[in-house]
Amino acid sequence: MERQLEFHWSTPQPETGATTALAEAPPLFPGVTHQEFQAELERVARQPVQLAFTNNRSTVMSVRHTGGIARVRLHQMFLVAPAPVREAVARWVRNPKSAAAGKVLDAFIREHRSQLAPAPPREIEAREHGTVHNLRTLFDDVNATEFGGAVQAKITWGLEPRQRRRRSIRLGSFCPTSGLIRIHPRLDDAKVPYFFIRYVVFHEMLHAHLGILDGPGGRRSIHHGDFQDRERAYRDYPEAVAWLEDPRNLARLLRSRR
């Protein structure tokens, strides 16, 4: 019969004296190695233990009881755990409902939370070459002529949405976290004029260049005054707006591809 228990890191407030709840007894682990740590776990838990250290960010402790063996996985922060914490680990393996052990472990994890490495950013493959338009060529052109080469961002064609019937369309977006500009794939069409898609690329690059400002009352402003002034000064702004406001052009963009 298999039984699995996990200790997910959370943020309850530690009680006064929590870190010394098990410190009064003689320490079980005075300067132990990995093998000695495992041996002491087996002695306290009174069963075979298989111990491994990981770099898991969310589940810093877990024990799975299967086949008469306690398979224990600990975050690598426990390699430097002091004796009272190591003792708490042993008691937790034997009795995961132990309140005293839980307080010690939670306080230790909270103290060493900086070792919970952030998740590596997901690598996004930029798809710059379309059937009609090349986003890299557009980006470099706009960057040189409108921003003096100052914009540092990536650009890619977005994915075709699954919904077939739509009343609106998001032509582009900029993600400050990844520094990625996405352009809607419906714009990769010979019937979409070059000046219009260039304007959309400029619009998103302007977001990357100016960023998000704090407006009145602490509200974040995306299309703030500086943004609107720069956008209206863009050379093809009137023509681009007029093209988009033409119901026939909007209907064409909203129409699903067969």
Residue pairs with C-beta under 8 A, 6 or more apart in sequence:
1 66
2 64
2 65
2 66
3 64
3 65
3 66
4 62
4 63
4 64
4 65
4 66
5 62
5 63
5 64
5 65
5 96
6 59
6 61
6 62
6 63
7 59
7 60
7 61
7 62
7 92
7 96
7 105
8 58
8 59
8 60
9 58
9 59
9 60
9 106
9 109
9 110
9 113
9 116
10 106
11 110
12 106
14 103
14 106
14 107
14 110
15 103
18 103
18 104
18 106
18 107
19 84
19 104
19 107
19 108
20 84
21 88
21 100
21 103
21 104
22 84
22 87
22 88
22 91
22 100
22 101
22 104
23 83
23 84
25 87
27 83
27 84
27 86
27 87
28 40
28 44
28 83
28 86
28 87
28 90
29 36
29 37
29 40
29 83
29 86
29 87
30 83
32 40
32 86
34 51
34 53
37 51
37 86
38 49
38 50
38 51
40 86
40 90
41 49
41 51
41 70
41 72
41 89
41 90
41 93
42 48
42 49
43 90
44 87
44 90
44 91
44 93
44 94
45 70
45 90
45 93
45 94
46 94
47 68
47 69
47 70
48 68
48 69
48 70
49 69
49 70
49 71
49 72
49 93
50 69
50 70
50 71
50 72
51 72
51 73
51 74
52 71
52 72
52 73
52 74
53 73
53 74
53 75
53 76
53 78
53 79
54 73
54 74
54 75
54 76
55 75
55 76
55 117
56 73
56 75
57 116
57 117
57 118
57 119
59 73
60 74
60 75
60 77
60 109
60 116
61 72
61 73
61 74
61 75
61 78
61 89
61 92
61 105
62 72
62 73
63 70
63 71
63 72
63 73
63 92
63 93
63 96
64 70
64 71
65 71
70 93
72 89
72 93
74 89
75 109
75 115
75 116
76 115
77 108
77 109
77 112
77 115
77 116
78 85
78 86
78 89
81 89
81 108
84 104
85 104
85 105
85 108
88 100
88 101
88 104
88 105
88 108
89 101
89 105
91 98
91 100
91 101
92 98
92 101
92 102
92 105
95 101
121 178
124 154
124 156
124 178
124 180
125 156
126 154
126 155
126 156
126 180
127 156
127 157
128 134
128 135
128 136
128 139
128 155
128 156
128 157
129 135
129 136
130 157
130 185
130 188
131 188
132 188
132 189
132 190
132 192
133 187
133 188
133 192
133 194
133 197
135 155
135 156
135 157
135 183
135 201
136 155
138 155
138 197
138 198
138 201
139 153
139 155
139 181
139 201
139 205
141 198
142 198
142 201
142 202
142 205
143 149
143 150
143 151
143 205
146 202
146 205
146 234
147 205
147 209
150 209
151 205
151 208
151 209
152 179
152 208
153 174
153 179
153 180
153 181
153 205
153 208
154 178
154 179
154 180
154 181
155 180
155 181
155 182
155 183
155 201
155 204
156 180
156 181
156 182
156 183
157 182
157 183
157 185
157 188
158 173
158 182
158 183
158 184
158 185
159 185
160 185
160 186
160 257
164 256
165 256
166 254
167 254
168 254
169 184
169 186
169 250
169 253
169 254
170 184
171 183
171 184
171 187
171 200
171 253
172 181
172 182
172 183
172 184
172 200
172 201
172 203
172 204
173 181
173 182
173 204
174 180
174 181
174 182
174 204
174 205
174 207
174 208
175 182
176 208
176 211
176 212
179 208
181 201
181 204
181 205
181 208
182 204
183 197
183 200
183 201
183 204
184 253
186 192
186 253
186 257
187 196
187 197
187 200
187 253
189 252
191 252
192 253
193 243
195 236
195 239
195 240
195 243
196 236
196 239
196 240
196 243
196 244
198 236
199 234
199 236
199 237
199 240
200 240
202 234
203 231
206 227
206 230
206 231
207 222
207 227
210 224
210 226
210 227
210 230
212 220
212 221
212 222
213 220
213 221
213 224
213 226
214 220
214 221
215 221
215 224
231 237
234 240
243 249
244 250
